[in-house]
Amino acid sequence: MTVLALEQATTLPYLTMHLAQEGMRVIRVENPPRGDPNRWIGANALGEEGMNIYFFPNNAGKEALTLNLACQEGREILHALIQKLPVDIFATNQRPKDYAKLGIDYDTLRALKPDLIWVGITGFGPDSNEPAYDPVIQARAGWMDITGEPDGAPMVFGLPLVDLGAGEQGYGQVMRALYLRERTGKGSRVDISMLQSAVSWMVSPFLLANDFNQNVSRRGNTHQFFGPVSVYPTRDGFIYIAVGNDKQWANIAATNEFAHLALEKYQRNAGRMANLAELNHALADAMQTRATNEWLEFFNALGVPVSRVNTMRETIAEPAVQRNMLTAHDAHTDTTLHFPAPVVVTEHLRAQKMQIKFPPRLGEDNEKIFGALGYDARELRARGVI
């Protein structure tokens, strides 16, 4: 199965990365001469133009073409690729105003291949040409208003989760479209709005604010309904404790270490929430008397959910993470990249022994792919087509 993706930045490359991990042939199309802007972001660890490290995470396992869709010949070649490869899935995260101009609109491509699955990811849906990046959507979707300390400014989330979430949901819709095609023989159009994707994750805040007029805003590390749930300093780091019911709290209060908190006002969750500031202060003082590992053993024995607040390096060292690591090796520079495996390791990845293709250079597969279709890549390059 072949995927042709006119992609850049993060959200669509993240989607097509999953398709590559399923064993699909994913060919990314980039505009010459510089291609995806992400190629030029971050450290230039390989010492090569257009291969900076920010480009690597979502582009392993893919092939790469350059194609100038601003010229008629470029558009004609794209259409030939759709028909002759042939392409099963075409995907783009261009703005809708450019669809027809670039010859990639759904009607044009469907006429070339009626069973094509066409995917478009946009900031605000197919009827909007408003530009968007992940933090802009985080702000518009209300995410920033619920992230941060109560007395602080709104904050952006630590990951580009709008990009990643839209990519995940787009992946699911592609699988649905493939299922429908298998049943009906027909292709389909899939439009993913990053705003709608972001809002769709906000089920609880949306309902509470809209239907019950509750104030849903920043709470720092605490939970709106349960307590104590927060980050606490230990003697050598931080831990996160999540008390989800009264029994868990009773187990804590029954210990010698926290006997001073075995008070009637804390017995029920409502009382703990009503006195949360003082309770968290008391817990923070107590937690600093022991090392993180001691507290992990202590709370795990009580059946209370707890975790060390890991650094990124500590997360990578987790045994469960180490067991499911993908690697991509570049023989030219003798560079090996490591990636976290998907939540379910695919049969394709197991067959490949968890090894995937190194992220492609700009236009790396021009000669191979265009040549197979009867084009001379050198002539195309001389005419500014690739």
Legacy VTK file of the C-alpha trace (Angstrom):
# vtk DataFile Version 3.0
C-alpha trace
ASCII
DATASET POLYDATA
POINTS 386 float
0.000 0.000 0.000
1.414 3.397 -1.020
1.005 6.762 0.699
1.943 10.028 -1.033
2.147 12.891 1.446
2.640 16.558 0.657
3.669 17.170 4.231
5.667 19.440 6.486
5.998 20.419 10.150
4.660 17.863 12.663
1.016 16.819 12.561
0.836 15.086 9.166
4.367 13.624 9.340
3.344 12.116 12.689
0.286 10.523 11.062
2.228 9.100 8.126
4.958 7.865 10.473
2.336 5.515 11.912
1.425 4.349 8.421
5.084 3.615 7.713
5.243 1.629 10.941
2.330 -0.439 9.641
4.481 -1.397 6.665
2.988 1.013 4.140
5.255 2.678 1.611
5.245 6.350 2.580
6.656 8.879 0.106
6.870 12.466 1.296
6.717 15.220 -1.343
8.581 18.458 -0.632
8.942 21.727 -2.474
12.428 22.397 -3.883
14.935 23.720 -3.096
14.622 23.696 0.737
11.732 21.339 1.434
10.162 20.949 4.852
11.141 23.886 7.124
11.721 21.379 9.938
14.757 20.140 8.004
16.546 23.333 9.023
15.601 23.424 12.713
17.754 22.164 15.579
21.378 21.092 15.638
23.039 20.045 12.390
24.404 16.849 13.925
25.192 15.146 10.604
26.954 18.145 9.088
24.592 18.060 6.096
22.253 20.756 4.822
18.596 19.969 5.350
19.215 17.197 7.873
18.918 18.996 11.193
17.738 16.965 14.150
14.227 18.446 14.531
13.338 16.788 11.221
14.208 13.291 12.414
11.512 12.291 14.949
8.492 11.894 12.651
10.133 11.017 9.345
11.934 7.712 9.801
10.718 4.895 7.579
9.880 7.162 4.635
11.081 7.964 1.128
11.403 11.538 -0.147
10.751 13.341 -3.417
11.015 16.975 -4.401
8.409 18.363 -6.776
7.566 21.926 -7.758
3.769 22.006 -7.840
3.780 25.693 -8.758
4.545 24.685 -12.339
2.246 22.785 -14.673
4.752 20.016 -15.310
5.140 19.413 -11.591
1.392 19.013 -11.186
1.232 16.661 -14.157
3.958 14.504 -12.639
2.122 14.402 -9.314
-0.984 13.187 -11.118
1.094 10.555 -12.899
2.430 9.393 -9.547
-1.128 9.037 -8.230
-2.078 6.778 -11.122
1.103 4.862 -11.857
2.628 4.049 -8.476
-0.347 3.684 -7.774
-1.200 5.725 -4.681
-3.738 4.420 -2.157
-3.648 7.369 0.238
-2.859 10.991 -0.578
-2.364 13.332 2.365
-1.599 17.022 2.741
-1.460 19.707 5.406
-1.465 22.631 2.995
-4.077 25.337 3.518
-7.318 24.775 1.541
-6.778 27.864 -0.624
-3.810 26.060 -2.186
-5.537 22.777 -2.993
-6.740 23.661 -6.492
-3.703 25.831 -7.266
-1.372 22.916 -6.554
-3.579 20.378 -8.307
-4.161 18.376 -5.141
-7.854 19.052 -4.461
-10.011 16.032 -3.773
-12.129 16.247 -6.925
-9.078 16.418 -9.191
-7.312 13.477 -7.573
-10.478 11.398 -7.227
-11.056 11.753 -10.965
-7.619 10.231 -11.510
-8.157 7.373 -9.048
-11.722 6.869 -7.784
-10.749 4.606 -4.868
-8.179 7.101 -3.531
-8.321 8.003 0.142
-7.658 11.746 0.400
-6.585 13.247 3.740
-6.347 16.943 4.571
-5.224 18.289 7.955
-5.946 21.972 8.533
-5.969 24.329 11.481
-9.674 25.114 11.455
-11.305 22.892 8.854
-11.567 22.852 5.054
-13.522 26.125 4.892
-10.848 28.166 6.670
-7.506 29.401 5.374
-6.371 30.768 8.722
-2.766 29.725 9.432
-2.199 27.646 12.542
0.518 26.103 14.649
0.088 23.834 17.644
0.365 26.566 20.346
-2.142 28.751 18.488
-4.663 25.913 18.616
-3.827 25.246 22.266
-4.752 28.854 22.972
-7.935 28.795 20.844
-9.130 25.455 22.216
-8.841 26.590 25.837
-5.980 24.269 26.705
-3.714 27.070 27.870
-6.398 28.459 30.159
-6.470 25.185 32.099
-2.676 24.713 32.141
-0.464 26.412 34.714
-0.666 27.684 38.269
-3.916 29.291 39.508
-2.259 32.666 40.057
-0.017 32.463 36.988
-0.345 33.118 33.279
-1.834 30.536 30.899
0.806 28.059 29.774
1.426 25.976 26.698
1.529 22.208 27.180
4.961 20.566 27.310
4.418 18.607 24.078
2.843 19.696 20.757
-0.133 17.583 21.745
-2.507 19.291 19.304
-0.237 18.255 16.440
0.141 14.751 17.811
-3.537 14.369 18.702
-4.718 15.441 15.252
-2.210 13.019 13.748
-3.466 10.161 15.934
-7.096 10.890 15.112
-6.223 11.243 11.443
-4.548 7.833 11.584
-7.739 6.347 13.011
-9.838 7.935 10.272
-7.472 6.608 7.599
-7.946 3.103 9.000
-11.700 3.624 8.927
-11.508 4.818 5.308
-9.459 1.753 4.358
-12.053 -0.484 6.001
-14.860 1.231 4.081
-12.915 0.934 0.847
-12.426 -2.771 1.457
-16.188 -3.165 1.890
-17.402 -0.838 -0.865
-14.494 -0.388 -3.274
-14.882 3.371 -2.919
-12.383 5.972 -1.803
-13.247 8.818 0.542
-12.231 12.231 1.782
-10.965 12.705 5.338
-10.749 16.251 6.717
-9.109 16.744 10.110
-9.449 20.101 11.874
-6.750 20.610 14.489
-9.132 22.831 16.465
-11.913 20.248 16.439
-9.402 17.571 17.360
-8.155 19.621 20.310
-11.671 20.430 21.534
-12.696 16.780 21.223
-10.233 15.909 23.994
-11.888 18.447 26.300
-14.981 16.350 27.069
-15.028 16.979 30.820
-14.104 20.711 30.860
-16.491 21.347 27.955
-19.469 19.721 29.674
-18.752 21.219 33.094
-18.437 24.751 31.729
-21.247 24.583 29.175
-23.927 22.564 30.963
-23.219 23.196 34.644
-21.645 26.675 34.532
-18.638 25.520 36.527
-15.392 27.446 36.478
-12.757 25.257 34.845
-9.354 26.899 34.882
-5.750 26.476 35.980
-5.084 24.259 38.995
-1.350 23.661 38.826
-0.635 20.009 39.628
-3.860 19.351 41.528
-7.066 17.635 40.400
-10.421 19.389 40.228
-12.315 16.625 42.033
-9.867 14.403 43.932
-7.237 15.069 46.548
-4.556 14.965 47.527
-3.271 14.692 43.970
-0.092 16.643 43.306
3.682 16.820 42.982
5.638 16.796 46.233
9.353 17.427 46.845
11.356 14.599 48.364
14.834 14.691 49.825
16.349 14.073 46.381
13.706 14.860 43.768
9.966 14.917 43.209
7.137 12.401 43.302
3.552 12.546 42.120
0.896 11.005 44.350
-2.698 10.453 43.253
-5.193 9.618 46.002
-8.312 8.597 44.120
-10.617 7.454 46.931
-11.179 7.522 50.685
-9.774 4.022 51.223
-6.430 5.033 49.782
-6.351 8.036 52.071
-7.284 5.871 55.071
-4.344 3.605 54.284
-2.028 6.626 54.325
-3.490 8.108 57.516
-3.159 4.757 59.330
0.644 4.828 59.065
2.985 6.235 61.675
4.436 8.611 59.093
1.102 10.349 58.543
-0.717 9.743 61.825
-0.747 13.506 62.388
-3.049 13.818 59.356
-5.578 11.224 60.568
-8.122 13.960 61.193
-11.876 13.723 60.784
-11.946 16.624 58.311
-9.699 14.651 55.967
-11.576 11.335 56.116
-13.777 12.083 53.113
-12.701 13.467 49.759
-14.992 16.490 50.138
-13.224 17.464 53.356
-9.798 16.999 51.844
-10.754 19.162 48.878
-12.162 21.853 51.177
-8.854 21.970 53.051
-6.552 21.127 50.163
-4.038 23.955 50.547
-3.199 23.125 54.158
-3.196 19.377 53.448
-0.805 19.752 50.529
1.452 21.957 52.642
1.577 19.316 55.384
2.286 16.556 52.874
5.037 18.582 51.218
6.763 19.036 54.570
6.547 15.317 55.345
7.767 14.172 51.920
11.047 16.035 52.261
12.142 13.760 55.106
12.881 10.769 52.837
14.389 9.961 49.465
12.230 9.327 46.424
12.873 5.573 46.295
11.834 5.200 49.934
8.525 6.932 49.267
7.914 4.887 46.131
8.235 1.692 48.148
6.090 3.148 50.938
3.136 4.230 48.788
3.246 1.195 46.512
2.909 -1.012 49.600
-0.234 0.944 50.526
-1.762 0.582 47.051
-1.584 4.329 46.403
-0.674 5.344 42.822
2.701 7.081 42.881
5.562 7.856 40.533
8.923 9.486 40.503
8.862 12.640 38.343
11.310 11.349 35.770
13.673 13.379 33.692
13.685 12.464 30.006
16.845 10.395 30.491
15.229 8.518 33.389
12.171 7.775 31.265
14.360 6.395 28.479
16.072 4.143 31.036
12.757 2.605 32.170
12.880 -1.158 31.446
9.505 -1.099 29.683
10.736 1.664 27.377
14.052 -0.055 26.695
12.264 -3.244 25.663
10.393 -1.456 22.873
12.880 0.742 21.081
13.028 1.353 17.333
16.357 2.096 15.676
17.334 3.684 12.370
20.932 3.515 11.155
22.589 5.696 8.533
25.585 3.932 6.998
26.854 7.126 5.352
27.452 8.915 8.663
27.418 5.850 10.947
24.622 7.477 12.940
21.985 5.491 14.825
18.725 7.067 15.954
16.438 5.621 18.622
12.672 6.054 18.705
9.967 4.931 21.131
7.858 2.131 19.703
4.140 2.683 19.024
1.714 1.660 21.753
1.196 -1.678 19.978
4.219 -2.994 18.101
3.089 -3.904 14.587
3.825 -7.166 12.801
5.842 -5.170 10.283
8.123 -3.756 12.968
8.627 -7.158 14.551
9.492 -8.625 11.155
12.020 -5.827 10.678
13.502 -6.553 14.122
12.455 -3.068 15.249
14.690 -1.446 12.637
13.341 1.303 10.385
14.691 3.362 7.519
16.732 6.442 8.434
14.916 9.761 7.811
15.418 10.620 4.131
17.561 13.361 2.666
15.756 15.995 0.613
14.846 14.417 -2.720
16.692 11.244 -1.775
14.477 9.031 -3.925
14.037 11.315 -6.950
16.097 9.218 -9.352
14.601 5.912 -8.248
10.933 6.885 -8.257
10.853 9.307 -11.173
13.091 6.995 -13.185
10.718 4.074 -12.636
7.961 6.195 -14.182
10.088 7.079 -17.213
11.287 10.540 -16.174
14.872 11.762 -16.261
15.507 13.326 -12.857
18.472 15.343 -14.133
16.365 16.967 -16.837
13.553 17.667 -14.382
16.022 19.268 -11.992
17.487 21.416 -14.767
13.999 22.714 -15.597
13.238 23.502 -11.953
10.547 20.823 -11.689
12.216 18.926 -8.855
LINES 1 387
386 0 1 2 3 4 5 6 7 8 9 10 11 12 13 14 15 16 17 18 19 20 21 22 23 24 25 26 27 28 29 30 31 32 33 34 35 36 37 38 39 40 41 42 43 44 45 46 47 48 49 50 51 52 53 54 55 56 57 58 59 60 61 62 63 64 65 66 67 68 69 70 71 72 73 74 75 76 77 78 79 80 81 82 83 84 85 86 87 88 89 90 91 92 93 94 95 96 97 98 99 100 101 102 103 104 105 106 107 108 109 110 111 112 113 114 115 116 117 118 119 120 121 122 123 124 125 126 127 128 129 130 131 132 133 134 135 136 137 138 139 140 141 142 143 144 145 146 147 148 149 150 151 152 153 154 155 156 157 158 159 160 161 162 163 164 165 166 167 168 169 170 171 172 173 174 175 176 177 178 179 180 181 182 183 184 185 186 187 188 189 190 191 192 193 194 195 196 197 198 199 200 201 202 203 204 205 206 207 208 209 210 211 212 213 214 215 216 217 218 219 220 221 222 223 224 225 226 227 228 229 230 231 232 233 234 235 236 237 238 239 240 241 242 243 244 245 246 247 248 249 250 251 252 253 254 255 256 257 258 259 260 261 262 263 264 265 266 267 268 269 270 271 272 273 274 275 276 277 278 279 280 281 282 283 284 285 286 287 288 289 290 291 292 293 294 295 296 297 298 299 300 301 302 303 304 305 306 307 308 309 310 311 312 313 314 315 316 317 318 319 320 321 322 323 324 325 326 327 328 329 330 331 332 333 334 335 336 337 338 339 340 341 342 343 344 345 346 347 348 349 350 351 352 353 354 355 356 357 358 359 360 361 362 363 364 365 366 367 368 369 370 371 372 373 374 375 376 377 378 379 380 381 382 383 384 385
